[in-house]
Amino acid sequence: MTETQLNTEEQLLISLTLHNFSATMLKDFAEKIVRPYFYGNINEAIRSLMQKAIVEEEIVSKSFKNHK
C-alpha cells in the first residue's frame, strides 16, 4: 500500500452507529467473539470481520468468473 493510499484511508475514517441490534446479540458477540479473539476491542472486531468478508467475497466472485 502506498503512502497516498494510507493517507486517503485515514481521511475517510467514519463513526458508525448500529440500529436494531438486540442486547442479547450484542452481548453474545462481545462474549463469544470480541473478548476471546479481539481482546475486548469491538471496533477492531467489526473492522477485521468486515475486511475478511470483503476478501472472501472477492474469492467467491473470482471463482464464479473462472467457472463461466
mmCIF file of the N, C-alpha and C atoms, coordinates in Angstrom:
data_MODEL
# 
_entry.id   MODEL 
# 
loop_
_atom_site.group_PDB 
_atom_site.id 
_atom_site.type_symbol 
_atom_site.label_atom_id 
_atom_site.label_alt_id 
_atom_site.label_comp_id 
_atom_site.label_asym_id 
_atom_site.label_entity_id 
_atom_site.label_seq_id 
_atom_site.pdbx_PDB_ins_code 
_atom_site.Cartn_x 
_atom_site.Cartn_y 
_atom_site.Cartn_z 
_atom_site.occupancy 
_atom_site.B_iso_or_equiv 
_atom_site.pdbx_formal_charge 
_atom_site.auth_seq_id 
_atom_site.auth_comp_id 
_atom_site.auth_asym_id 
_atom_site.auth_atom_id 
_atom_site.pdbx_PDB_model_num 
ATOM 1   N N  . MET A 1 1  ? 0.842   -1.165  0.000   1.00 0.00 ? 1  MET A N  1 
ATOM 2   C CA . MET A 1 1  ? 0.000   0.000   0.000   1.00 0.00 ? 1  MET A CA 1 
ATOM 3   C C  . MET A 1 1  ? 0.894   1.237   0.000   1.00 0.00 ? 1  MET A C  1 
ATOM 4   N N  . THR A 1 2  ? 0.548   2.206   -0.810  1.00 0.00 ? 2  THR A N  1 
ATOM 5   C CA . THR A 1 2  ? 1.373   3.403   -0.911  1.00 0.00 ? 2  THR A CA 1 
ATOM 6   C C  . THR A 1 2  ? 1.007   4.392   0.189   1.00 0.00 ? 2  THR A C  1 
ATOM 7   N N  . GLU A 1 3  ? 1.881   5.363   0.387   1.00 0.00 ? 3  GLU A N  1 
ATOM 8   C CA . GLU A 1 3  ? 1.627   6.389   1.393   1.00 0.00 ? 3  GLU A CA 1 
ATOM 9   C C  . GLU A 1 3  ? 0.359   7.174   1.064   1.00 0.00 ? 3  GLU A C  1 
ATOM 10  N N  . THR A 1 4  ? 0.133   7.424   -0.224  1.00 0.00 ? 4  THR A N  1 
ATOM 11  C CA . THR A 1 4  ? -1.068  8.145   -0.644  1.00 0.00 ? 4  THR A CA 1 
ATOM 12  C C  . THR A 1 4  ? -2.320  7.367   -0.281  1.00 0.00 ? 4  THR A C  1 
ATOM 13  N N  . GLN A 1 5  ? -2.305  6.061   -0.488  1.00 0.00 ? 5  GLN A N  1 
ATOM 14  C CA . GLN A 1 5  ? -3.459  5.235   -0.140  1.00 0.00 ? 5  GLN A CA 1 
ATOM 15  C C  . GLN A 1 5  ? -3.702  5.270   1.363   1.00 0.00 ? 5  GLN A C  1 
ATOM 16  N N  . LEU A 1 6  ? -2.639  5.197   2.154   1.00 0.00 ? 6  LEU A N  1 
ATOM 17  C CA . LEU A 1 6  ? -2.796  5.237   3.603   1.00 0.00 ? 6  LEU A CA 1 
ATOM 18  C C  . LEU A 1 6  ? -3.369  6.578   4.044   1.00 0.00 ? 6  LEU A C  1 
ATOM 19  N N  . ASN A 1 7  ? -2.872  7.669   3.504   1.00 0.00 ? 7  ASN A N  1 
ATOM 20  C CA . ASN A 1 7  ? -3.388  8.986   3.863   1.00 0.00 ? 7  ASN A CA 1 
ATOM 21  C C  . ASN A 1 7  ? -4.860  9.111   3.498   1.00 0.00 ? 7  ASN A C  1 
ATOM 22  N N  . THR A 1 8  ? -5.239  8.600   2.353   1.00 0.00 ? 8  THR A N  1 
ATOM 23  C CA . THR A 1 8  ? -6.634  8.667   1.926   1.00 0.00 ? 8  THR A CA 1 
ATOM 24  C C  . THR A 1 8  ? -7.518  7.871   2.874   1.00 0.00 ? 8  THR A C  1 
ATOM 25  N N  . GLU A 1 9  ? -7.085  6.682   3.266   1.00 0.00 ? 9  GLU A N  1 
ATOM 26  C CA . GLU A 1 9  ? -7.868  5.874   4.196   1.00 0.00 ? 9  GLU A CA 1 
ATOM 27  C C  . GLU A 1 9  ? -8.027  6.584   5.534   1.00 0.00 ? 9  GLU A C  1 
ATOM 28  N N  . GLU A 1 10 ? -6.966  7.192   6.017   1.00 0.00 ? 10 GLU A N  1 
ATOM 29  C CA . GLU A 1 10 ? -7.042  7.891   7.297   1.00 0.00 ? 10 GLU A CA 1 
ATOM 30  C C  . GLU A 1 10 ? -8.023  9.047   7.215   1.00 0.00 ? 10 GLU A C  1 
ATOM 31  N N  . GLN A 1 11 ? -8.113  9.699   6.086   1.00 0.00 ? 11 GLN A N  1 
ATOM 32  C CA . GLN A 1 11 ? -9.028  10.820  5.921   1.00 0.00 ? 11 GLN A CA 1 
ATOM 33  C C  . GLN A 1 11 ? -10.468 10.354  5.827   1.00 0.00 ? 11 GLN A C  1 
ATOM 34  N N  . LEU A 1 12 ? -10.696 9.113   5.476   1.00 0.00 ? 12 LEU A N  1 
ATOM 35  C CA . LEU A 1 12 ? -12.047 8.606   5.270   1.00 0.00 ? 12 LEU A CA 1 
ATOM 36  C C  . LEU A 1 12 ? -12.602 7.851   6.479   1.00 0.00 ? 12 LEU A C  1 
ATOM 37  N N  . LEU A 1 13 ? -11.932 7.916   7.612   1.00 0.00 ? 13 LEU A N  1 
ATOM 38  C CA . LEU A 1 13 ? -12.431 7.217   8.785   1.00 0.00 ? 13 LEU A CA 1 
ATOM 39  C C  . LEU A 1 13 ? -13.768 7.815   9.200   1.00 0.00 ? 13 LEU A C  1 
ATOM 40  N N  . ILE A 1 14 ? -14.692 6.957   9.573   1.00 0.00 ? 14 ILE A N  1 
ATOM 41  C CA . ILE A 1 14 ? -16.029 7.408   9.954   1.00 0.00 ? 14 ILE A CA 1 
ATOM 42  C C  . ILE A 1 14 ? -16.419 6.786   11.291  1.00 0.00 ? 14 ILE A C  1 
ATOM 43  N N  . SER A 1 15 ? -17.419 7.365   11.894  1.00 0.00 ? 15 SER A N  1 
ATOM 44  C CA . SER A 1 15 ? -18.055 6.748   13.059  1.00 0.00 ? 15 SER A CA 1 
ATOM 45  C C  . SER A 1 15 ? -19.276 6.008   12.543  1.00 0.00 ? 15 SER A C  1 
ATOM 46  N N  . LEU A 1 16 ? -19.612 4.931   13.185  1.00 0.00 ? 16 LEU A N  1 
ATOM 47  C CA . LEU A 1 16 ? -20.697 4.086   12.703  1.00 0.00 ? 16 LEU A CA 1 
ATOM 48  C C  . LEU A 1 16 ? -21.684 3.840   13.835  1.00 0.00 ? 16 LEU A C  1 
ATOM 49  N N  . THR A 1 17 ? -22.943 4.036   13.554  1.00 0.00 ? 17 THR A N  1 
ATOM 50  C CA . THR A 1 17 ? -23.995 3.747   14.518  1.00 0.00 ? 17 THR A CA 1 
ATOM 51  C C  . THR A 1 17 ? -24.773 2.546   14.009  1.00 0.00 ? 17 THR A C  1 
ATOM 52  N N  . LEU A 1 18 ? -24.972 1.579   14.876  1.00 0.00 ? 18 LEU A N  1 
ATOM 53  C CA . LEU A 1 18 ? -25.725 0.384   14.513  1.00 0.00 ? 18 LEU A CA 1 
ATOM 54  C C  . LEU A 1 18 ? -27.126 0.480   15.098  1.00 0.00 ? 18 LEU A C  1 
ATOM 55  N N  . HIS A 1 19 ? -28.120 0.090   14.326  1.00 0.00 ? 19 HIS A N  1 
ATOM 56  C CA . HIS A 1 19 ? -29.511 0.144   14.766  1.00 0.00 ? 19 HIS A CA 1 
ATOM 57  C C  . HIS A 1 19 ? -30.116 -1.253  14.748  1.00 0.00 ? 19 HIS A C  1 
ATOM 58  N N  . ASN A 1 20 ? -31.119 -1.444  15.563  1.00 0.00 ? 20 ASN A N  1 
ATOM 59  C CA . ASN A 1 20 ? -31.932 -2.663  15.584  1.00 0.00 ? 20 ASN A CA 1 
ATOM 60  C C  . ASN A 1 20 ? -31.128 -3.930  15.892  1.00 0.00 ? 20 ASN A C  1 
ATOM 61  N N  . PHE A 1 21 ? -30.217 -3.833  16.820  1.00 0.00 ? 21 PHE A N  1 
ATOM 62  C CA . PHE A 1 21 ? -29.497 -4.997  17.321  1.00 0.00 ? 21 PHE A CA 1 
ATOM 63  C C  . PHE A 1 21 ? -30.012 -5.274  18.723  1.00 0.00 ? 21 PHE A C  1 
ATOM 64  N N  . SER A 1 22 ? -30.328 -6.507  19.004  1.00 0.00 ? 22 SER A N  1 
ATOM 65  C CA . SER A 1 22 ? -30.804 -6.819  20.351  1.00 0.00 ? 22 SER A CA 1 
ATOM 66  C C  . SER A 1 22 ? -29.634 -6.789  21.325  1.00 0.00 ? 22 SER A C  1 
ATOM 67  N N  . ALA A 1 23 ? -29.954 -6.517  22.570  1.00 0.00 ? 23 ALA A N  1 
ATOM 68  C CA . ALA A 1 23 ? -28.926 -6.521  23.610  1.00 0.00 ? 23 ALA A CA 1 
ATOM 69  C C  . ALA A 1 23 ? -28.302 -7.905  23.729  1.00 0.00 ? 23 ALA A C  1 
ATOM 70  N N  . THR A 1 24 ? -29.110 -8.929  23.551  1.00 0.00 ? 24 THR A N  1 
ATOM 71  C CA . THR A 1 24 ? -28.614 -10.302 23.638  1.00 0.00 ? 24 THR A CA 1 
ATOM 72  C C  . THR A 1 24 ? -27.603 -10.585 22.529  1.00 0.00 ? 24 THR A C  1 
ATOM 73  N N  . MET A 1 25 ? -27.913 -10.141 21.309  1.00 0.00 ? 25 MET A N  1 
ATOM 74  C CA . MET A 1 25 ? -26.990 -10.363 20.201  1.00 0.00 ? 25 MET A CA 1 
ATOM 75  C C  . MET A 1 25 ? -25.662 -9.651  20.451  1.00 0.00 ? 25 MET A C  1 
ATOM 76  N N  . LEU A 1 26 ? -25.721 -8.412  20.899  1.00 0.00 ? 26 LEU A N  1 
ATOM 77  C CA . LEU A 1 26 ? -24.505 -7.658  21.174  1.00 0.00 ? 26 LEU A CA 1 
ATOM 78  C C  . LEU A 1 26 ? -23.709 -8.299  22.307  1.00 0.00 ? 26 LEU A C  1 
ATOM 79  N N  . LYS A 1 27 ? -24.400 -8.743  23.354  1.00 0.00 ? 27 LYS A N  1 
ATOM 80  C CA . LYS A 1 27 ? -23.742 -9.407  24.485  1.00 0.00 ? 27 LYS A CA 1 
ATOM 81  C C  . LYS A 1 27 ? -23.070 -10.699 24.027  1.00 0.00 ? 27 LYS A C  1 
ATOM 82  N N  . ASP A 1 28 ? -23.783 -11.513 23.253  1.00 0.00 ? 28 ASP A N  1 
ATOM 83  C CA . ASP A 1 28 ? -23.217 -12.766 22.748  1.00 0.00 ? 28 ASP A CA 1 
ATOM 84  C C  . ASP A 1 28 ? -22.004 -12.507 21.862  1.00 0.00 ? 28 ASP A C  1 
ATOM 85  N N  . PHE A 1 29 ? -22.112 -11.513 20.975  1.00 0.00 ? 29 PHE A N  1 
ATOM 86  C CA . PHE A 1 29 ? -20.991 -11.160 20.098  1.00 0.00 ? 29 PHE A CA 1 
ATOM 87  C C  . PHE A 1 29 ? -19.781 -10.755 20.928  1.00 0.00 ? 29 PHE A C  1 
ATOM 88  N N  . ALA A 1 30 ? -20.011 -9.922  21.937  1.00 0.00 ? 30 ALA A N  1 
ATOM 89  C CA . ALA A 1 30 ? -18.921 -9.464  22.794  1.00 0.00 ? 30 ALA A CA 1 
ATOM 90  C C  . ALA A 1 30 ? -18.276 -10.625 23.549  1.00 0.00 ? 30 ALA A C  1 
ATOM 91  N N  . GLU A 1 31 ? -19.095 -11.516 24.089  1.00 0.00 ? 31 GLU A N  1 
ATOM 92  C CA . GLU A 1 31 ? -18.577 -12.629 24.888  1.00 0.00 ? 31 GLU A CA 1 
ATOM 93  C C  . GLU A 1 31 ? -17.910 -13.712 24.046  1.00 0.00 ? 31 GLU A C  1 
ATOM 94  N N  . LYS A 1 32 ? -18.526 -14.056 22.899  1.00 0.00 ? 32 LYS A N  1 
ATOM 95  C CA . LYS A 1 32 ? -18.067 -15.206 22.117  1.00 0.00 ? 32 LYS A CA 1 
ATOM 96  C C  . LYS A 1 32 ? -17.033 -14.854 21.051  1.00 0.00 ? 32 LYS A C  1 
ATOM 97  N N  . ILE A 1 33 ? -17.018 -13.619 20.592  1.00 0.00 ? 33 ILE A N  1 
ATOM 98  C CA . ILE A 1 33 ? -16.118 -13.236 19.504  1.00 0.00 ? 33 ILE A CA 1 
ATOM 99  C C  . ILE A 1 33 ? -15.126 -12.166 19.947  1.00 0.00 ? 33 ILE A C  1 
ATOM 100 N N  . VAL A 1 34 ? -15.644 -11.059 20.455  1.00 0.00 ? 34 VAL A N  1 
ATOM 101 C CA . VAL A 1 34 ? -14.788 -9.904  20.751  1.00 0.00 ? 34 VAL A CA 1 
ATOM 102 C C  . VAL A 1 34 ? -13.807 -10.190 21.884  1.00 0.00 ? 34 VAL A C  1 
ATOM 103 N N  . ARG A 1 35 ? -14.307 -10.672 22.990  1.00 0.00 ? 35 ARG A N  1 
ATOM 104 C CA . ARG A 1 35 ? -13.427 -10.884 24.148  1.00 0.00 ? 35 ARG A CA 1 
ATOM 105 C C  . ARG A 1 35 ? -12.317 -11.892 23.857  1.00 0.00 ? 35 ARG A C  1 
ATOM 106 N N  . PRO A 1 36 ? -12.626 -13.086 23.348  1.00 0.00 ? 36 PRO A N  1 
ATOM 107 C CA . PRO A 1 36 ? -11.540 -14.060 23.174  1.00 0.00 ? 36 PRO A CA 1 
ATOM 108 C C  . PRO A 1 36 ? -10.624 -13.808 21.973  1.00 0.00 ? 36 PRO A C  1 
ATOM 109 N N  . TYR A 1 37 ? -11.144 -13.252 20.899  1.00 0.00 ? 37 TYR A N  1 
ATOM 110 C CA . TYR A 1 37 ? -10.344 -13.134 19.685  1.00 0.00 ? 37 TYR A CA 1 
ATOM 111 C C  . TYR A 1 37 ? -9.802  -11.732 19.420  1.00 0.00 ? 37 TYR A C  1 
ATOM 112 N N  . PHE A 1 38 ? -10.411 -10.723 20.033  1.00 0.00 ? 38 PHE A N  1 
ATOM 113 C CA . PHE A 1 38 ? -10.002 -9.346  19.771  1.00 0.00 ? 38 PHE A CA 1 
ATOM 114 C C  . PHE A 1 38 ? -9.694  -8.594  21.058  1.00 0.00 ? 38 PHE A C  1 
ATOM 115 N N  . TYR A 1 39 ? -9.438  -9.336  22.135  1.00 0.00 ? 39 TYR A N  1 
ATOM 116 C CA . TYR A 1 39 ? -9.050  -8.763  23.426  1.00 0.00 ? 39 TYR A CA 1 
ATOM 117 C C  . TYR A 1 39 ? -9.998  -7.658  23.882  1.00 0.00 ? 39 TYR A C  1 
ATOM 118 N N  . GLY A 1 40 ? -11.285 -7.830  23.581  1.00 0.00 ? 40 GLY A N  1 
ATOM 119 C CA . GLY A 1 40 ? -12.300 -6.900  24.029  1.00 0.00 ? 40 GLY A CA 1 
ATOM 120 C C  . GLY A 1 40 ? -12.473 -5.669  23.167  1.00 0.00 ? 40 GLY A C  1 
ATOM 121 N N  . ASN A 1 41 ? -11.749 -5.561  22.063  1.00 0.00 ? 41 ASN A N  1 
ATOM 122 C CA . ASN A 1 41 ? -11.816 -4.378  21.205  1.00 0.00 ? 41 ASN A CA 1 
ATOM 123 C C  . ASN A 1 41 ? -12.881 -4.583  20.131  1.00 0.00 ? 41 ASN A C  1 
ATOM 124 N N  . ILE A 1 42 ? -14.109 -4.126  20.410  1.00 0.00 ? 42 ILE A N  1 
ATOM 125 C CA . ILE A 1 42 ? -15.219 -4.344  19.486  1.00 0.00 ? 42 ILE A CA 1 
ATOM 126 C C  . ILE A 1 42 ? -14.997 -3.625  18.166  1.00 0.00 ? 42 ILE A C  1 
ATOM 127 N N  . ASN A 1 43 ? -14.376 -2.455  18.187  1.00 0.00 ? 43 ASN A N  1 
ATOM 128 C CA . ASN A 1 43 ? -14.092 -1.726  16.957  1.00 0.00 ? 43 ASN A CA 1 
ATOM 129 C C  . ASN A 1 43 ? -13.183 -2.549  16.042  1.00 0.00 ? 43 ASN A C  1 
ATOM 130 N N  . GLU A 1 44 ? -12.139 -3.119  16.603  1.00 0.00 ? 44 GLU A N  1 
ATOM 131 C CA . GLU A 1 44 ? -11.215 -3.943  15.814  1.00 0.00 ? 44 GLU A CA 1 
ATOM 132 C C  . GLU A 1 44 ? -11.912 -5.205  15.311  1.00 0.00 ? 44 GLU A C  1 
ATOM 133 N N  . ALA A 1 45 ? -12.791 -5.780  16.121  1.00 0.00 ? 45 ALA A N  1 
ATOM 134 C CA . ALA A 1 45 ? -13.522 -6.981  15.706  1.00 0.00 ? 45 ALA A CA 1 
ATOM 135 C C  . ALA A 1 45 ? -14.383 -6.688  14.487  1.00 0.00 ? 45 ALA A C  1 
ATOM 136 N N  . ILE A 1 46 ? -15.133 -5.614  14.537  1.00 0.00 ? 46 ILE A N  1 
ATOM 137 C CA . ILE A 1 46 ? -16.011 -5.271  13.414  1.00 0.00 ? 46 ILE A CA 1 
ATOM 138 C C  . ILE A 1 46 ? -15.185 -4.974  12.170  1.00 0.00 ? 46 ILE A C  1 
ATOM 139 N N  . ARG A 1 47 ? -14.117 -4.199  12.324  1.00 0.00 ? 47 ARG A N  1 
ATOM 140 C CA . ARG A 1 47 ? -13.256 -3.860  11.188  1.00 0.00 ? 47 ARG A CA 1 
ATOM 141 C C  . ARG A 1 47 ? -12.652 -5.118  10.573  1.00 0.00 ? 47 ARG A C  1 
ATOM 142 N N  . SER A 1 48 ? -12.124 -5.982  11.403  1.00 0.00 ? 48 SER A N  1 
ATOM 143 C CA . SER A 1 48 ? -11.483 -7.199  10.918  1.00 0.00 ? 48 SER A CA 1 
ATOM 144 C C  . SER A 1 48 ? -12.475 -8.123  10.219  1.00 0.00 ? 48 SER A C  1 
ATOM 145 N N  . LEU A 1 49 ? -13.649 -8.292  10.794  1.00 0.00 ? 49 LEU A N  1 
ATOM 146 C CA . LEU A 1 49 ? -14.657 -9.169  10.200  1.00 0.00 ? 49 LEU A CA 1 
ATOM 147 C C  . LEU A 1 49 ? -15.190 -8.603  8.893   1.00 0.00 ? 49 LEU A C  1 
ATOM 148 N N  . MET A 1 50 ? -15.302 -7.282  8.800   1.00 0.00 ? 50 MET A N  1 
ATOM 149 C CA . MET A 1 50 ? -15.724 -6.668  7.541   1.00 0.00 ? 50 MET A CA 1 
ATOM 150 C C  . MET A 1 50 ? -14.667 -6.892  6.460   1.00 0.00 ? 50 MET A C  1 
ATOM 151 N N  . GLN A 1 51 ? -13.384 -6.710  6.823   1.00 0.00 ? 51 GLN A N  1 
ATOM 152 C CA . GLN A 1 51 ? -12.305 -6.932  5.856   1.00 0.00 ? 51 GLN A CA 1 
ATOM 153 C C  . GLN A 1 51 ? -12.289 -8.385  5.396   1.00 0.00 ? 51 GLN A C  1 
ATOM 154 N N  . LYS A 1 52 ? -12.478 -9.305  6.322   1.00 0.00 ? 52 LYS A N  1 
ATOM 155 C CA . LYS A 1 52 ? -12.499 -10.728 5.990   1.00 0.00 ? 52 LYS A CA 1 
ATOM 156 C C  . LYS A 1 52 ? -13.656 -11.049 5.042   1.00 0.00 ? 52 LYS A C  1 
ATOM 157 N N  . ALA A 1 53 ? -14.819 -10.475 5.293   1.00 0.00 ? 53 ALA A N  1 
ATOM 158 C CA . ALA A 1 53 ? -15.981 -10.705 4.424   1.00 0.00 ? 53 ALA A CA 1 
ATOM 159 C C  . ALA A 1 53 ? -15.721 -10.191 3.017   1.00 0.00 ? 53 ALA A C  1 
ATOM 160 N N  . ILE A 1 54 ? -15.073 -9.038  2.900   1.00 0.00 ? 54 ILE A N  1 
ATOM 161 C CA . ILE A 1 54 ? -14.759 -8.470  1.583   1.00 0.00 ? 54 ILE A CA 1 
ATOM 162 C C  . ILE A 1 54 ? -13.790 -9.373  0.831   1.00 0.00 ? 54 ILE A C  1 
ATOM 163 N N  . VAL A 1 55 ? -12.757 -9.839  1.498   1.00 0.00 ? 55 VAL A N  1 
ATOM 164 C CA . VAL A 1 55 ? -11.781 -10.733 0.862   1.00 0.00 ? 55 VAL A CA 1 
ATOM 165 C C  . VAL A 1 55 ? -12.461 -12.027 0.422   1.00 0.00 ? 55 VAL A C  1 
ATOM 166 N N  . GLU A 1 56 ? -13.298 -12.599 1.280   1.00 0.00 ? 56 GLU A N  1 
ATOM 167 C CA . GLU A 1 56 ? -13.985 -13.840 0.931   1.00 0.00 ? 56 GLU A CA 1 
ATOM 168 C C  . GLU A 1 56 ? -14.922 -13.639 -0.257  1.00 0.00 ? 56 GLU A C  1 
ATOM 169 N N  . GLU A 1 57 ? -15.602 -12.498 -0.308  1.00 0.00 ? 57 GLU A N  1 
ATOM 170 C CA . GLU A 1 57 ? -16.493 -12.215 -1.429  1.00 0.00 ? 57 GLU A CA 1 
ATOM 171 C C  . GLU A 1 57 ? -15.699 -12.122 -2.719  1.00 0.00 ? 57 GLU A C  1 
ATOM 172 N N  . GLU A 1 58 ? -14.522 -11.501 -2.667  1.00 0.00 ? 58 GLU A N  1 
ATOM 173 C CA . GLU A 1 58 ? -13.676 -11.392 -3.861  1.00 0.00 ? 58 GLU A CA 1 
ATOM 174 C C  . GLU A 1 58 ? -13.234 -12.774 -4.340  1.00 0.00 ? 58 GLU A C  1 
ATOM 175 N N  . ILE A 1 59 ? -12.918 -13.658 -3.419  1.00 0.00 ? 59 ILE A N  1 
ATOM 176 C CA . ILE A 1 59 ? -12.507 -15.015 -3.774  1.00 0.00 ? 59 ILE A CA 1 
ATOM 177 C C  . ILE A 1 59 ? -13.671 -15.752 -4.446  1.00 0.00 ? 59 ILE A C  1 
ATOM 178 N N  . VAL A 1 60 ? -14.854 -15.661 -3.858  1.00 0.00 ? 60 VAL A N  1 
ATOM 179 C CA . VAL A 1 60 ? -16.028 -16.323 -4.431  1.00 0.00 ? 60 VAL A CA 1 
ATOM 180 C C  . VAL A 1 60 ? -16.363 -15.744 -5.787  1.00 0.00 ? 60 VAL A C  1 
ATOM 181 N N  . SER A 1 61 ? -16.304 -14.425 -5.894  1.00 0.00 ? 61 SER A N  1 
ATOM 182 C CA . SER A 1 61 ? -16.602 -13.761 -7.174  1.00 0.00 ? 61 SER A CA 1 
ATOM 183 C C  . SER A 1 61 ? -15.646 -14.204 -8.267  1.00 0.00 ? 61 SER A C  1 
ATOM 184 N N  . LYS A 1 62 ? -14.357 -14.291 -7.954  1.00 0.00 ? 62 LYS A N  1 
ATOM 185 C CA . LYS A 1 62 ? -13.371 -14.752 -8.935  1.00 0.00 ? 62 LYS A CA 1 
ATOM 186 C C  . LYS A 1 62 ? -13.606 -16.200 -9.322  1.00 0.00 ? 62 LYS A C  1 
ATOM 187 N N  . SER A 1 63 ? -14.017 -17.006 -8.339  1.00 0.00 ? 63 SER A N  1 
ATOM 188 C CA . SER A 1 63 ? -14.281 -18.414 -8.599  1.00 0.00 ? 63 SER A CA 1 
ATOM 189 C C  . SER A 1 63 ? -15.447 -18.569 -9.584  1.00 0.00 ? 63 SER A C  1 
ATOM 190 N N  . PHE A 1 64 ? -16.504 -17.789 -9.382  1.00 0.00 ? 64 PHE A N  1 
ATOM 191 C CA . PHE A 1 64 ? -17.644 -17.851 -10.298 1.00 0.00 ? 64 PHE A CA 1 
ATOM 192 C C  . PHE A 1 64 ? -17.256 -17.396 -11.697 1.00 0.00 ? 64 PHE A C  1 
ATOM 193 N N  . LYS A 1 65 ? -16.435 -16.376 -11.808 1.00 0.00 ? 65 LYS A N  1 
ATOM 194 C CA . LYS A 1 65 ? -15.996 -15.877 -13.114 1.00 0.00 ? 65 LYS A CA 1 
ATOM 195 C C  . LYS A 1 65 ? -15.151 -16.921 -13.832 1.00 0.00 ? 65 LYS A C  1 
ATOM 196 N N  . ASN A 1 66 ? -14.349 -17.674 -13.092 1.00 0.00 ? 66 ASN A N  1 
ATOM 197 C CA . ASN A 1 66 ? -13.495 -18.692 -13.696 1.00 0.00 ? 66 ASN A CA 1 
ATOM 198 C C  . ASN A 1 66 ? -14.288 -19.910 -14.161 1.00 0.00 ? 66 ASN A C  1 
ATOM 199 N N  . HIS A 1 67 ? -15.480 -20.130 -13.620 1.00 0.00 ? 67 HIS A N  1 
ATOM 200 C CA . HIS A 1 67 ? -16.290 -21.282 -13.993 1.00 0.00 ? 67 HIS A CA 1 
ATOM 201 C C  . HIS A 1 67 ? -17.232 -21.006 -15.160 1.00 0.00 ? 67 HIS A C  1 
ATOM 202 N N  . LYS A 1 68 ? -17.266 -19.788 -15.631 1.00 0.00 ? 68 LYS A N  1 
ATOM 203 C CA . LYS A 1 68 ? -18.172 -19.457 -16.748 1.00 0.00 ? 68 LYS A CA 1 
ATOM 204 C C  . LYS A 1 68 ? -17.559 -19.764 -18.067 1.00 0.00 ? 68 LYS A C  1 
# 
